[in-house]
Amino acid sequence: MHAIRKHWGIKRMHWILDITFREDASRIRKGDSPENMAILRHIAINTLKKYTSVKDSMPGKMQRAALSDGFREEVLNKVLKISTNN
């Protein structure tokens, strides 16, 4: 059962990358760029997942962060505080 849950967790992550970040449509292909962008996408997903003060979908949180410097700062401050306290 644990292996099955882990498998579907990975599938969910890939679904978020494909739908939210349109990773499959990415034209980034040269050098280390694809791997670097994948790392940045994973950081963004994990950061927004940890931020639970706003009940919104992943695309909703991404849009808020893109449009509002204050929201982006709030997310980063809260997540960094959580990370440094643990």
C-alpha positions as CSV (number, residue, x, y, z in Angstrom):
1,M,0.0,0.0,0.0
2,H,2.9,2.4,0.8
3,A,4.4,1.8,-2.6
4,I,1.1,2.5,-4.3
5,R,0.6,5.7,-2.4
6,K,4.1,6.8,-3.2
7,H,3.6,6.1,-6.9
8,W,0.4,8.2,-7.0
9,G,2.1,11.0,-5.1
10,I,4.7,11.1,-7.9
11,K,2.0,11.0,-10.5
12,R,0.3,14.0,-8.8
13,M,3.5,16.0,-8.8
14,H,4.0,15.3,-12.5
15,W,0.4,16.3,-13.2
16,I,0.9,19.6,-11.4
17,L,4.1,20.2,-13.4
18,D,2.3,19.4,-16.7
19,I,-0.9,21.3,-16.1
20,T,0.2,24.3,-14.0
21,F,3.7,24.9,-15.4
22,R,3.1,23.4,-18.8
23,E,6.3,21.6,-18.5
24,D,5.7,19.3,-21.4
25,A,5.3,22.4,-23.7
26,S,8.6,23.9,-22.5
27,R,11.1,24.8,-25.3
28,I,14.0,24.9,-22.9
29,R,16.4,22.2,-24.2
30,K,20.1,23.4,-24.2
31,G,22.7,22.5,-21.7
32,D,21.7,22.4,-18.0
33,S,18.7,24.7,-18.5
34,P,16.0,22.0,-18.5
35,E,17.3,20.5,-15.2
36,N,17.7,24.0,-13.7
37,M,14.2,25.0,-14.6
38,A,12.9,21.7,-13.2
39,I,14.6,22.4,-9.9
40,L,13.0,25.9,-9.8
41,R,9.6,24.5,-10.6
42,H,9.9,22.0,-7.8
43,I,11.0,24.8,-5.4
44,A,8.0,26.9,-6.4
45,I,5.5,23.9,-5.9
46,N,6.9,23.0,-2.5
47,T,6.9,26.6,-1.4
48,L,3.3,27.2,-2.4
49,K,2.2,23.8,-0.9
50,K,3.8,24.8,2.5
51,Y,1.9,28.2,2.4
52,T,-1.5,27.3,3.8
53,S,-2.7,30.7,5.0
54,V,-4.7,31.2,1.8
55,K,-7.0,28.4,0.7
56,D,-6.6,28.5,-3.1
57,S,-5.5,26.2,-5.9
58,M,-1.9,26.0,-7.0
59,P,-2.6,28.1,-10.2
60,G,-4.5,30.6,-8.0
61,K,-1.5,31.0,-5.6
62,M,0.8,31.3,-8.5
63,Q,-1.2,34.0,-10.0
64,R,-1.4,35.9,-6.7
65,A,2.3,35.6,-6.3
66,A,2.9,36.8,-9.9
67,L,0.7,39.9,-9.4
68,S,1.4,41.0,-5.9
69,D,4.9,41.7,-4.5
70,G,3.3,41.7,-1.0
71,F,1.8,38.3,-1.3
72,R,5.0,36.9,-2.7
73,E,7.0,38.4,0.2
74,E,4.4,37.0,2.7
75,V,4.7,33.5,1.2
76,L,8.5,33.5,1.2
77,N,8.7,35.0,4.8
78,K,6.3,32.5,6.2
79,V,7.8,29.4,4.5
80,L,11.3,30.5,5.4
81,K,10.3,30.9,9.0
82,I,8.7,27.4,9.0
83,S,11.8,25.9,7.4
84,T,14.3,27.6,9.8
85,N,12.2,26.6,12.9
86,N,12.2,22.9,12.0
